Amino acid sequence: MTQRRIASVRKAMHDRRLDALLVSSRSRIRFLSGFSGSHALLVLRSRAAFFITDGRYVLQSRSEVKHFRRCIAKQSLLEEAAAQRMFLRARRVGIEADNLTLAQYRNLRKLFRGTTFVPADDLVDDIAIVKEPEEVENIRRAAAISDTVFSEILDSIRPGVRERDVAAEISFRHKSHGAEQDAFEPIVASGERGALPHARATDRKLRRGDMVTLDFGCSHRGYHCDLTRTVSVGKVSRRQREIYNVVLAAQQEAINAARGGMLARDLDSVARSFIARHGYGKFFSHSLGHGLGLEIHERPRISAFSKDRLAAGNVITIEPGVYIPGIGGVRIEDDVLVKNDGCEVLTTAPRELMII
């Protein structure tokens, strides 16, 4: 698999007239080399592939990294690349502009005079956007862990429990079930705080009548899942139930519509138009979803402004929401595998309104 990915990158480099590619982001390094550590660089050329790390990762890189010449740096990683003359006679080198600081870019220019560096952030992403079966299985396994955690934490959702305690329980149970880590800091937003789409868990105690938004995920072998459910602590009002039903129906409309070949913005429009027709359009304040993989947010982006087109093998989230200041909010999110004739929902936690 690694060799196939390297070959695909080299073809893309040739098409863009790049003599070399410098890969610096952790997720793209893991995608191409299998390395799961925190400090490395890759340099790809048409007939050579270099992996550079430091002395902390000698043993780990030996077991994880294949098909690359491994270099253990005794200086900075870029200085090691210069010392090993990895860009010798390379006139055009692709870089990940979204992952380099200005200081690092200046250092590149200083170390490799005469070399032209051009942004190539999407080069690896264009390959990684379509998931291979093994990648899908890793996401599926992560989703199964988070589905289990959701079922287990429902006993923690009761009056008097702090949001922060629920979030801690989510993290603990992720690790207990074999996850590498949380995909992101769990969101637990209760009552009026549910109107904050990315609210951080606080010391606020859950109260009877609260709607509680739970947004969390985990990683398995580096691949992420992302799950959101909104539950009720005790009886819900007529307005709360109406909002929940609108969001749930909008999500189902989008799930039914999702398929390879459609524009991502058209999928966003399916849910957004449905919510607008039911009077809550101005309260749906974010995009419908995003791609999943070695990053928790990656392409394709499912928004009204996206230029991406869905393809079979994309794994995306579908997560409409309604957020009303002073009242609260509802979001329901699932992970789906896009296919040519529809999609497969990878997360399995119940979506009907739970009254606890």
Secondary structure as GFF3:
##gff-version 3
##sequence-region A 1 356
A	DSSP	alpha_helix	2	15	.	.	.	ID=ss1
A	DSSP	beta_strand	20	23	.	.	.	ID=ss2
A	DSSP	alpha_helix	26	33	.	.	.	ID=ss3
A	DSSP	beta_strand	40	45	.	.	.	ID=ss4
A	DSSP	beta_strand	49	53	.	.	.	ID=ss5
A	DSSP	three_ten_helix	55	57	.	.	.	ID=ss6
A	DSSP	alpha_helix	58	64	.	.	.	ID=ss7
A	DSSP	beta_strand	69	72	.	.	.	ID=ss8
A	DSSP	alpha_helix	77	83	.	.	.	ID=ss9
A	DSSP	beta_strand	92	95	.	.	.	ID=ss10
A	DSSP	three_ten_helix	97	99	.	.	.	ID=ss11
A	DSSP	alpha_helix	102	111	.	.	.	ID=ss12
A	DSSP	beta_strand	116	119	.	.	.	ID=ss13
A	DSSP	alpha_helix	121	128	.	.	.	ID=ss14
A	DSSP	alpha_helix	133	153	.	.	.	ID=ss15
A	DSSP	three_ten_helix	154	156	.	.	.	ID=ss16
A	DSSP	alpha_helix	163	176	.	.	.	ID=ss17
A	DSSP	beta_strand	181	182	.	.	.	ID=ss18
A	DSSP	beta_strand	187	190	.	.	.	ID=ss19
A	DSSP	three_ten_helix	191	195	.	.	.	ID=ss20
A	DSSP	beta_strand	211	216	.	.	.	ID=ss21
A	DSSP	beta_strand	218	220	.	.	.	ID=ss22
A	DSSP	beta_strand	223	224	.	.	.	ID=ss23
A	DSSP	beta_strand	227	232	.	.	.	ID=ss24
A	DSSP	alpha_helix	238	257	.	.	.	ID=ss25
A	DSSP	alpha_helix	264	277	.	.	.	ID=ss26
A	DSSP	three_ten_helix	281	283	.	.	.	ID=ss27
A	DSSP	beta_strand	289	291	.	.	.	ID=ss28
A	DSSP	beta_strand	298	302	.	.	.	ID=ss29
A	DSSP	beta_strand	315	318	.	.	.	ID=ss30
A	DSSP	beta_strand	321	324	.	.	.	ID=ss31
A	DSSP	beta_strand	328	331	.	.	.	ID=ss32
A	DSSP	beta_strand	334	339	.	.	.	ID=ss33
A	DSSP	beta_strand	342	345	.	.	.	ID=ss34
###
